[in-house]
Amino acid sequence: MVADNGDEPDDDNNKLTLHVPETSHQISTDSWFQAGFVLTTGINSVFVLGYSGTIMVPLGWVGGVVGLLLATAISLYANMLVAKLHEFDGRRHIRYRDLAGQIYGREAYYITWALQYVNLFMINIGYLILGGSALKAFYVLFNEEHTLKLPHFIAIEGVVCILFAISTPHLSSLRIWLGCSTVLSLIYIIVACVLATKDGLNAPPRDYTIHWTSITSRIFSTIGASANLVFAFNTGMLPEIQATVRQPAVKNMLKALYFQFSVGVVPMYAVTFIGYWAYGSSTPTYLLNSASGPLWVKASANISAFLQSVIALHIFASPAYEYLDTKFGITGSALKVTNIAFRILARGSYLTISTLVSAMLPFLGDFESLTGALSTFPLTFILANHMFLVAKKNKLSSLQQSWHWLNVGFFALMSVAATVAGIRLIIVDSKEYHIFADV
């Protein structure tokens, strides 16, 4: 990778003159370590239980391992570019759309806003599907009749998420919940790894062949899995997370990113590779569905996955909450009756719509692919490289400029191809399954 000269306005004079936009939520209150845990919670959320099936199965050992390593490196690089632009042109950009608007103009502000909210909405869809799947997996351990179906559990997940959103006013108030999230993540990751290892050691040789029905299917599946690779590492809301970090915001955010992409990726790697090794090409999109072991162990892992999905969803819904709270001037104590009533109405409506879409189209891998294509590629890779190119153009060598243009062009092509692949996958699955399917 080509080194960049990212000037960081962290000296005292610059900090004093930085303009900070108005917001109803807290900013500049959290340590880099808390921000690192927010990012790591995203990487090791309940989505990790699906990567063996949605990444490794369509790509195989070589494609999956190499792809994950490359995705880790390029995601760290792209996020570092965005982090270095947090304090630019005399302003602290606490929202992604603010940064794009400052660099490009008003139209880019609205385009970036749309891309980001599509990204976050679809990530929330995934959490609702996975949380419902975890709750269903817990239910079937104790009920052989299976009278309740996946859409019912997605609805329950939605209700719990609404209650949590009402009681948790902003991103910085997640402090104690981040510790809970870490413990919950460790429970289901360790259980999944141990049970999958036991199954793998006792199972006959697995089939690791990549199965396709046609050349067309092979191409689209590979492209879709590539979108899942970048989806695994990127939040699409880095400036919003960086806004919570104390000064010096740039240096502290870089520390958080180093933590995320070193210590933070180890559990995700472990569960992804062990799951695929244990079950091969038959690995499901929710790993615990294949694992065998003591009833109480599987039950605890599934409940942990369900609860963690509630906390993680709140992180990715927080930009929408911040916009609504700031737009309607929600200030003062979070316990004020008017503030509670507003959260019930605004957040309840948002999550009700999200839950309905999740229950109607519960195709997890397809949503991961489409999210990566429609928004993760543009937000994290195309915009990051081009914004840095525009903002730092006079400070970059011709070689560095060429490097960023190469990234912009490559990821633009990948975004278009992955969008087509993601839409095709959803159309194919929609023909195979009816809406509100019990998949």
C-alpha positions as CSV (number, residue, x, y, z in Angstrom):
1,M,0.0,0.0,0.0
2,V,1.1,3.5,-0.7
3,A,1.8,5.6,2.4
4,D,-0.3,8.8,2.8
5,N,0.5,12.1,4.4
6,G,-2.6,12.6,6.6
7,D,-2.0,15.8,8.5
8,E,-3.9,15.6,11.8
9,P,-5.0,18.9,13.4
10,D,-4.5,17.7,16.9
11,D,-2.5,20.6,18.4
12,D,-4.1,22.8,21.0
13,N,-4.6,25.8,18.6
14,N,-6.4,23.7,16.0
15,K,-8.6,22.1,18.6
16,L,-9.7,25.5,19.9
17,T,-10.8,26.7,16.5
18,L,-12.6,23.6,15.2
19,H,-16.3,24.0,14.6
20,V,-18.4,21.2,15.9
21,P,-22.0,20.7,14.4
22,E,-25.0,20.8,16.7
23,T,-26.2,17.4,18.0
24,S,-28.5,16.2,20.7
25,H,-26.1,13.3,21.5
26,Q,-22.9,13.3,23.5
27,I,-19.6,13.8,21.7
28,S,-15.9,13.8,22.8
29,T,-16.7,11.8,26.0
30,D,-15.3,8.3,25.3
31,S,-11.8,6.8,25.4
32,W,-10.3,5.2,22.3
33,F,-10.6,1.9,24.1
34,Q,-14.4,2.2,24.3
35,A,-14.5,3.2,20.7
36,G,-12.4,0.1,19.9
37,F,-14.9,-2.0,21.8
38,V,-17.8,-0.5,19.8
39,L,-15.9,-1.4,16.6
40,T,-15.0,-4.9,17.8
41,T,-18.6,-5.5,18.9
42,G,-19.6,-4.9,15.2
43,I,-16.9,-7.4,13.9
44,N,-17.8,-10.1,16.4
45,S,-21.5,-9.6,16.5
46,V,-23.8,-12.5,15.9
47,F,-23.1,-12.1,12.2
48,V,-19.9,-14.1,12.7
49,L,-22.0,-17.3,13.1
50,G,-22.9,-16.9,9.4
51,Y,-19.6,-16.2,7.8
52,S,-18.6,-19.9,7.5
53,G,-21.7,-20.4,5.3
54,T,-21.9,-17.1,3.5
55,I,-18.2,-16.5,2.8
56,M,-16.3,-19.8,3.1
57,V,-18.8,-22.1,1.4
58,P,-19.0,-20.1,-1.9
59,L,-15.3,-19.3,-2.0
60,G,-13.6,-22.4,-0.5
61,W,-10.4,-22.6,1.5
62,V,-8.1,-20.6,-0.8
63,G,-10.6,-17.9,-1.8
64,G,-12.0,-17.6,1.7
65,V,-8.8,-17.4,3.6
66,V,-7.0,-15.1,1.1
67,G,-10.2,-13.0,0.7
68,L,-10.6,-12.5,4.5
69,L,-6.9,-11.5,4.9
70,L,-7.1,-9.0,2.0
71,A,-10.4,-7.6,3.2
72,T,-8.9,-7.1,6.6
73,A,-6.0,-5.1,5.2
74,I,-7.9,-3.0,2.7
75,S,-10.7,-2.3,5.3
76,L,-8.1,-1.0,7.9
77,Y,-6.5,1.2,5.2
78,A,-9.8,2.7,4.0
79,N,-11.0,3.3,7.6
80,M,-7.8,5.0,8.4
81,L,-8.3,7.4,5.5
82,V,-11.8,8.4,6.8
83,A,-10.5,8.7,10.4
84,K,-7.7,11.2,9.2
85,L,-10.4,13.4,7.6
86,H,-12.4,13.7,10.8
87,E,-10.9,17.1,11.5
88,F,-10.8,18.8,8.1
89,D,-11.1,22.4,6.9
90,G,-11.6,23.8,10.4
91,R,-14.5,21.5,11.2
92,R,-15.0,18.4,13.2
93,H,-17.1,16.1,11.0
94,I,-19.3,14.0,13.4
95,R,-21.4,12.6,10.6
96,Y,-20.3,10.9,7.4
97,R,-22.7,13.0,5.3
98,D,-21.2,16.2,6.8
99,L,-17.7,15.2,5.7
100,A,-18.8,14.3,2.1
101,G,-20.8,17.6,1.9
102,Q,-17.8,19.6,3.1
103,I,-15.5,18.1,0.4
104,Y,-17.9,17.8,-2.5
105,G,-20.9,20.0,-1.9
106,R,-24.6,19.8,-1.0
107,E,-25.6,17.1,-3.5
108,A,-22.9,14.7,-2.2
109,Y,-24.2,15.4,1.3
110,Y,-27.6,13.9,0.4
111,I,-26.2,11.1,-1.7
112,T,-23.9,10.0,1.1
113,W,-26.8,10.3,3.6
114,A,-28.9,8.0,1.4
115,L,-26.1,5.4,1.0
116,Q,-25.4,5.4,4.7
117,Y,-28.9,4.9,5.8
118,V,-29.5,2.1,3.2
119,N,-26.3,0.5,4.6
120,L,-27.4,0.8,8.3
121,F,-31.0,-0.2,7.6
122,M,-29.9,-3.4,5.8
123,I,-27.4,-4.2,8.6
124,N,-30.2,-3.9,11.1
125,I,-32.3,-6.2,8.9
126,G,-29.5,-8.8,9.2
127,Y,-29.4,-8.4,13.0
128,L,-33.1,-8.9,13.2
129,I,-32.9,-12.1,11.1
130,L,-30.0,-13.5,13.0
131,G,-31.5,-12.6,16.4
132,G,-34.7,-14.3,15.4
133,S,-32.7,-17.3,14.1
134,A,-30.9,-17.6,17.4
135,L,-34.1,-17.4,19.4
136,K,-35.7,-20.0,17.1
137,A,-32.7,-22.3,17.6
138,F,-33.2,-22.0,21.3
139,Y,-36.9,-22.8,21.0
140,V,-36.5,-26.0,18.9
141,L,-34.1,-27.4,21.6
142,F,-37.1,-27.6,24.0
143,N,-40.1,-27.9,21.6
144,E,-40.4,-30.7,19.1
145,E,-43.7,-29.5,17.6
146,H,-42.2,-26.3,16.1
147,T,-45.5,-24.5,16.1
148,L,-43.7,-21.1,16.1
149,K,-41.8,-20.2,12.9
150,L,-38.9,-17.9,12.1
151,P,-41.1,-14.8,11.4
152,H,-42.6,-15.1,14.9
153,F,-39.1,-15.0,16.5
154,I,-38.0,-12.1,14.3
155,A,-41.1,-10.2,15.7
156,I,-40.0,-11.0,19.3
157,E,-36.5,-9.8,18.5
158,G,-38.0,-6.6,17.1
159,V,-40.0,-6.0,20.3
160,V,-36.9,-6.5,22.5
161,C,-34.9,-4.1,20.3
162,I,-37.6,-1.5,20.6
163,L,-37.5,-1.7,24.4
164,F,-33.7,-1.5,24.4
165,A,-33.7,1.5,22.1
166,I,-36.2,3.3,24.3
167,S,-34.0,2.8,27.4
168,T,-30.7,3.6,25.8
169,P,-30.7,7.2,24.6
170,H,-27.4,7.5,22.7
171,L,-24.2,5.7,21.6
172,S,-22.1,6.8,24.6
173,S,-24.6,5.4,27.0
174,L,-23.7,1.9,25.9
175,R,-20.7,1.7,28.3
176,I,-21.8,-1.1,30.5
177,W,-23.6,-2.8,27.6
178,L,-20.4,-3.0,25.6
179,G,-19.0,-5.2,28.5
180,C,-22.1,-7.3,28.4
181,S,-21.8,-7.6,24.6
182,T,-18.2,-8.8,24.9
183,V,-19.1,-11.5,27.4
184,L,-22.1,-12.6,25.2
185,S,-19.9,-12.7,22.1
186,L,-17.3,-14.8,23.8
187,I,-20.0,-17.3,25.0
188,Y,-21.4,-18.0,21.6
189,I,-18.0,-17.8,19.8
190,I,-16.3,-20.2,22.2
191,V,-19.3,-22.6,22.3
192,A,-19.5,-22.6,18.4
193,C,-15.7,-23.2,18.1
194,V,-15.6,-26.0,20.7
195,L,-18.7,-27.8,19.5
196,A,-17.6,-27.5,15.8
197,T,-14.1,-28.7,16.7
198,K,-15.6,-31.8,18.5
199,D,-17.9,-32.5,15.5
200,G,-15.0,-32.1,13.0
201,L,-12.8,-34.5,14.9
202,N,-15.5,-37.1,15.1
203,A,-16.9,-36.7,11.5
204,P,-15.8,-38.5,8.4
205,P,-13.9,-36.6,5.7
206,R,-15.8,-33.5,4.7
207,D,-16.7,-32.2,1.2
208,Y,-15.1,-28.8,0.6
209,T,-16.1,-28.7,-3.1
210,I,-17.7,-25.5,-4.2
211,H,-21.0,-26.5,-5.7
212,W,-22.6,-24.5,-8.5
213,T,-25.5,-25.3,-10.7
214,S,-24.1,-23.4,-13.6
215,I,-21.3,-21.0,-14.7
216,T,-23.6,-18.1,-14.2
217,S,-24.4,-19.3,-10.6
218,R,-20.7,-19.6,-9.9
219,I,-19.9,-16.1,-11.1
220,F,-22.7,-14.5,-9.1
221,S,-22.1,-16.5,-6.0
222,T,-18.4,-15.6,-6.0
223,I,-19.2,-11.9,-6.5
224,G,-21.8,-12.0,-3.7
225,A,-19.4,-13.6,-1.3
226,S,-16.8,-10.9,-2.1
227,A,-19.3,-8.3,-1.0
228,N,-19.8,-10.3,2.2
229,L,-16.1,-10.1,2.8
230,V,-16.1,-6.3,3.0
231,F,-19.4,-6.3,4.9
232,A,-17.7,-8.3,7.7
233,F,-15.3,-5.5,8.6
234,N,-16.9,-2.2,7.9
235,T,-19.5,-0.2,9.9
236,G,-20.4,2.6,7.4
237,M,-20.6,5.0,10.3
238,L,-16.9,5.6,11.3
239,P,-17.3,9.4,11.7
240,E,-20.3,8.9,14.0
241,I,-18.3,6.6,16.2
242,Q,-15.2,8.9,16.1
243,A,-17.5,11.8,17.2
244,T,-17.8,10.1,20.6
245,V,-14.0,9.9,21.1
246,R,-12.1,12.4,23.3
247,Q,-9.4,14.6,21.8
248,P,-7.0,14.1,20.0
249,A,-9.8,12.5,18.0
250,V,-7.7,11.4,15.1
251,K,-4.9,9.7,17.0
252,N,-7.4,8.1,19.4
253,M,-9.5,6.8,16.6
254,L,-6.5,5.3,14.9
255,K,-5.7,3.4,18.1
256,A,-9.3,2.1,18.2
257,L,-8.9,0.9,14.6
258,Y,-5.6,-0.8,15.3
259,F,-7.3,-2.6,18.2
260,Q,-10.3,-3.6,16.0
261,F,-8.2,-5.0,13.2
262,S,-5.7,-6.9,15.4
263,V,-7.2,-8.3,18.6
264,G,-10.7,-7.7,17.4
265,V,-10.5,-9.9,14.3
266,V,-9.1,-13.0,16.0
267,P,-12.4,-14.4,17.3
268,M,-14.1,-13.8,14.0
269,Y,-11.3,-15.6,12.1
270,A,-11.5,-18.5,14.6
271,V,-15.2,-19.2,14.3
272,T,-15.3,-18.7,10.6
273,F,-12.4,-21.1,9.8
274,I,-13.3,-23.7,12.4
275,G,-16.9,-23.8,11.3
276,Y,-16.0,-24.4,7.7
277,W,-13.4,-27.0,8.6
278,A,-16.0,-28.9,10.7
279,Y,-18.9,-29.0,8.2
280,G,-17.4,-28.2,4.8
281,S,-19.8,-27.3,2.0
282,S,-22.8,-28.2,4.1
283,T,-22.1,-25.4,6.6
284,P,-25.4,-23.4,7.2
285,T,-25.8,-19.7,7.4
286,Y,-26.3,-20.0,11.2
287,L,-23.4,-22.1,12.5
288,L,-25.1,-23.3,15.7
289,N,-27.8,-25.1,13.6
290,S,-25.2,-27.7,12.7
291,A,-23.4,-28.0,16.0
292,S,-24.1,-31.0,18.3
293,G,-23.5,-31.0,22.0
294,P,-25.1,-30.7,25.5
295,L,-28.5,-29.1,25.4
296,W,-27.7,-26.4,28.0
297,V,-24.5,-25.4,26.2
298,K,-26.3,-24.9,22.9
299,A,-29.1,-23.1,24.7
300,S,-26.7,-20.7,26.4
301,A,-25.0,-19.9,23.1
302,N,-28.2,-19.2,21.3
303,I,-29.6,-17.0,24.0
304,S,-26.2,-15.1,24.1
305,A,-26.4,-14.6,20.3
306,F,-30.0,-13.3,20.6
307,L,-29.1,-10.8,23.4
308,Q,-25.9,-9.6,21.7
309,S,-27.8,-8.9,18.4
310,V,-30.0,-6.5,20.4
311,I,-27.0,-4.5,21.6
312,A,-25.2,-4.6,18.3
313,L,-28.3,-3.4,16.4
314,H,-28.5,-0.4,18.6
315,I,-25.0,0.7,17.5
316,F,-25.9,0.6,13.8
317,A,-29.3,2.3,14.4
318,S,-27.8,5.1,16.4
319,P,-27.1,7.5,13.5
320,A,-30.9,7.3,12.6
321,Y,-31.7,8.0,16.3
322,E,-29.2,10.9,16.4
323,Y,-30.8,12.5,13.4
324,L,-34.3,12.2,14.7
325,D,-33.3,13.5,18.2
326,T,-31.4,16.4,16.8
327,K,-34.0,17.2,14.1
328,F,-36.8,17.5,16.7
329,G,-34.7,19.1,19.4
330,I,-34.7,16.3,22.0
331,T,-32.6,17.7,24.8
332,G,-32.3,17.4,28.6
333,S,-32.7,14.3,30.7
334,A,-33.3,11.0,28.9
335,L,-35.9,10.3,31.6
336,K,-38.2,13.2,30.7
337,V,-41.7,12.0,29.9
338,T,-41.6,13.9,26.5
339,N,-38.2,12.4,25.6
340,I,-39.3,8.9,26.5
341,A,-42.5,9.4,24.5
342,F,-40.6,10.6,21.5
343,R,-38.2,7.6,21.6
344,I,-41.2,5.3,21.8
345,L,-42.8,6.8,18.7
346,A,-39.7,7.5,16.5
347,R,-37.6,4.5,17.4
348,G,-40.6,2.2,17.7
349,S,-41.7,3.1,14.2
350,Y,-38.3,2.7,12.7
351,L,-37.8,-0.8,14.2
352,T,-41.3,-1.9,13.5
353,I,-40.7,-1.3,9.7
354,S,-37.3,-3.0,10.0
355,T,-38.8,-6.0,11.7
356,L,-41.6,-6.3,9.1
357,V,-39.1,-6.3,6.2
358,S,-36.9,-8.9,8.1
359,A,-39.8,-11.3,8.6
360,M,-41.0,-11.0,5.0
361,L,-37.6,-11.6,3.4
362,P,-35.4,-13.5,5.9
363,F,-32.6,-14.3,3.4
364,L,-29.5,-13.4,5.4
365,G,-26.7,-14.1,3.0
366,D,-28.5,-12.2,0.2
367,F,-28.9,-9.2,2.5
368,E,-25.2,-9.3,3.4
369,S,-24.3,-9.3,-0.3
370,L,-26.6,-6.5,-1.3
371,T,-25.6,-4.4,1.7
372,G,-21.9,-4.8,0.8
373,A,-22.6,-3.9,-2.8
374,L,-25.0,-1.0,-2.4
375,S,-23.4,0.8,0.4
376,T,-20.2,-0.7,1.9
377,F,-18.2,-0.6,-1.3
378,P,-19.2,3.0,-2.1
379,L,-19.0,4.3,1.5
380,T,-15.9,2.6,2.8
381,F,-13.8,2.2,-0.3
382,I,-14.8,4.5,-3.2
383,L,-15.7,7.5,-1.1
384,A,-12.8,7.0,1.4
385,N,-10.2,7.0,-1.3
386,H,-11.7,9.7,-3.4
387,M,-12.4,12.1,-0.5
388,F,-8.8,11.7,0.7
389,L,-7.6,12.3,-2.9
390,V,-9.6,15.5,-3.1
391,A,-8.9,16.8,0.4
392,K,-5.1,16.0,0.3
393,K,-4.5,16.4,-3.4
394,N,-1.8,19.1,-3.0
395,K,0.1,16.9,-0.5
396,L,0.1,13.7,-2.4
397,S,2.7,12.6,-4.9
398,S,1.6,11.5,-8.4
399,L,2.2,7.9,-7.4
400,Q,-0.1,8.3,-4.4
401,Q,-2.8,9.9,-6.5
402,S,-2.6,7.1,-9.0
403,W,-3.0,4.6,-6.2
404,H,-6.2,6.2,-4.9
405,W,-7.6,6.5,-8.4
406,L,-6.9,2.8,-9.0
407,N,-8.8,2.0,-5.8
408,V,-11.8,4.2,-6.8
409,G,-12.0,2.5,-10.2
410,F,-11.6,-1.1,-9.0
411,F,-14.2,-0.8,-6.2
412,A,-16.6,1.0,-8.4
413,L,-16.6,-2.0,-10.7
414,M,-16.9,-4.3,-7.8
415,S,-19.9,-2.4,-6.4
416,V,-21.8,-2.6,-9.7
417,A,-21.1,-6.3,-10.2
418,A,-22.0,-7.1,-6.5
419,T,-25.2,-5.1,-6.7
420,V,-26.4,-7.2,-9.7
421,A,-25.3,-10.4,-8.0
422,G,-27.1,-9.4,-4.7
423,I,-30.4,-8.5,-6.5
424,R,-30.2,-11.7,-8.5
425,L,-29.8,-13.8,-5.3
426,I,-32.8,-12.2,-3.6
427,I,-34.9,-12.7,-6.7
428,V,-33.9,-16.4,-6.9
429,D,-34.6,-17.0,-3.2
430,S,-37.9,-15.1,-3.4
431,K,-39.1,-17.5,-6.1
432,E,-38.1,-20.5,-4.1
433,Y,-39.6,-19.3,-0.8
434,H,-42.8,-17.5,0.0
435,I,-42.8,-14.3,2.0
436,F,-42.6,-14.8,5.8
437,A,-40.7,-18.0,5.0
438,D,-39.5,-20.3,7.8
439,V,-35.9,-20.7,6.4
